[in-house]
C-alpha cells in the first residue's frame, strides 16, 4: 500500500521497488496498477491509496479496510503456483 496526495504516473518507481506499468482501475480509495517488482523480477498489482480517502477516523477506516483486503488477497493461490 502506498499513500499519495500527488499524481501517480506510468514508469514511476514506488518504494524503490515497484515500477508502475499501467493503471488497471480506480475507486473511492485510490488506484490499482499493474507493476513490475524490480527486486524479484515479477509482475504484481499495487494499490495506491489516495490521501483524499480521508483523515482522522475516516482515514483510519480506509486503512483498516485496505488491510482486511490485503490479508484476504495474500491468501489467494494461483492454480499454477
C-alpha positions in Angstrom: 0.0 0.0 0.0 1.2 3.4 -0.9 -0.4 6.7 0.2 -0.1 9.7 -2.0 -1.5 13.2 -2.3 0.2 13.7 -5.7 -0.1 12.4 -9.2 0.9 8.8 -9.8 2.3 8.2 -13.3 3.4 5.3 -15.5 7.1 4.3 -15.0 7.1 5.8 -11.5 9.1 3.7 -9.0 7.4 3.3 -5.7 9.2 2.2 -2.5 12.4 1.8 -4.5 10.9 -1.5 -5.8 7.7 -1.3 -7.8 7.7 0.2 -11.2 4.2 1.2 -12.4 3.3 -0.3 -15.8 -0.4 0.6 -16.4 -3.4 1.6 -14.4 -5.9 -1.2 -14.0 -8.7 0.5 -12.1 -9.7 3.4 -9.9 -12.1 3.7 -7.0 -13.0 5.7 -3.9 -9.8 4.7 -2.0 -7.3 5.1 -4.9 -5.9 3.3 -7.9 -4.8 -0.2 -8.7 -1.8 -0.5 -11.0 0.0 -3.3 -12.8 3.6 -3.0 -11.7 6.9 -4.8 -12.0 8.7 -5.8 -8.8 12.2 -4.7 -9.6 13.7 -6.9 -6.8 12.0 -10.2 -7.7 11.5 -9.5 -11.5 7.9 -10.4 -11.5 4.6 -8.7 -12.2 2.5 -7.5 -9.3 -0.6 -5.4 -8.6 0.0 -2.3 -6.5 -2.8 -0.4 -4.8 -2.1 3.3 -4.4 -4.3 4.9 -1.6 -5.3 8.5 -2.1 -4.8 10.8 0.9 -8.2 12.0 -0.1 -9.5 8.8 1.3 -9.8 10.8 4.5 -8.0 11.9 7.6 -8.9 11.1 11.2 -11.4 8.3 11.8 -12.4 8.2 8.1 -8.7 7.7 7.2 -8.4 5.0 9.9 -11.4 3.2 8.5 -10.0 3.3 4.9 -6.7 1.9 6.2 -8.4 -0.8 8.2 -10.5 -1.8 5.1 -7.3 -1.9 3.0 -5.5 -4.1 5.5 -8.5 -6.5 5.6 -8.5 -6.6 1.8 -4.7 -7.2 1.7 -4.9 -10.1 4.1 -7.6 -11.8 2.1 -5.7 -11.2 -1.2 -2.5 -12.6 0.3 -4.2 -15.9 1.0 -5.1 -16.4 -2.7 -3.2 -19.1 -4.5 -2.9 -19.2 -8.3 -3.7 -22.7 -9.7 -0.3 -22.9 -11.4 1.7 -21.9 -8.3 
